[in-house]
Amino acid sequence: MSTQPLVAILSGAGISTDSGIPDYRGPNGLWRRDPEAEKLVTYDYYMGDPEIRRRSWQMRRKNRALTAEPNDAHRAVADLERSGVPVRVITQNVDGLHQLAGMPARKVLELHGSARSVVCTQCRARGPMTDAVARVEAGEDDPACLLCGGILKSATVMFGERLDPVVLGEAVSITKACQVFFAVGSSLQVQPAAALAGLAADNGARLVIVNAEPTPYDDQAAEVVREPIGTALPRLLGELAV
Ligand code: ZN
């Protein structure tokens, strides 16, 4: 049995801004400030309107999350895991950058799914986003599932969709089990991320918040760090490495 403390890292949009990805989903994110853009990622509008789907596919063609590279903060998390410390990532991001930085996929819980995959709304088959986008580039407005003809969507959790209960259950288990819980680049104003930070503190984990702006959980944190994530996280995680 490992004697190393389990480290949980909850990451939000702020960890990926150094990779050039803006905050879409947060309280002040792009989607919340633009109702027309928000329709493109709202399940009922998407399923009910071919024109919304056509515009969604055009948006996905330009999605910076698909071409972005991990930054020093993502690499620091992967380095800690490689050093032998048990690490689990719970992320609000859909960009896949923790895995690209070297975190094993099985140790990353994507609360809001992944923009790097598509899923069929009918048969639930999954495939790479790059394949679907290639079909759009080749002229299809709204590429359908190749297996059943159903409507394809990004494998992200749209507004109006439930989070995956299995992923959420694992996130809760890790939050309860960890000894250290980092909340990085998250406003902690969107559920379930907010509740997880509180749950970690209530269960006796050392809560460390790394975020430029104050969060509702700063009072419960053992440490609050305001410096840029790209320098703060490598320093903080470096202190934990074996
Ligand atoms: Zn299908």
Residues whose N, C-alpha, C, O or C-beta is under 5 A from the ligand:
A	BS01	ZN	C120 Q122 C123 R124 A125 C145 L147 C148 G149 G150
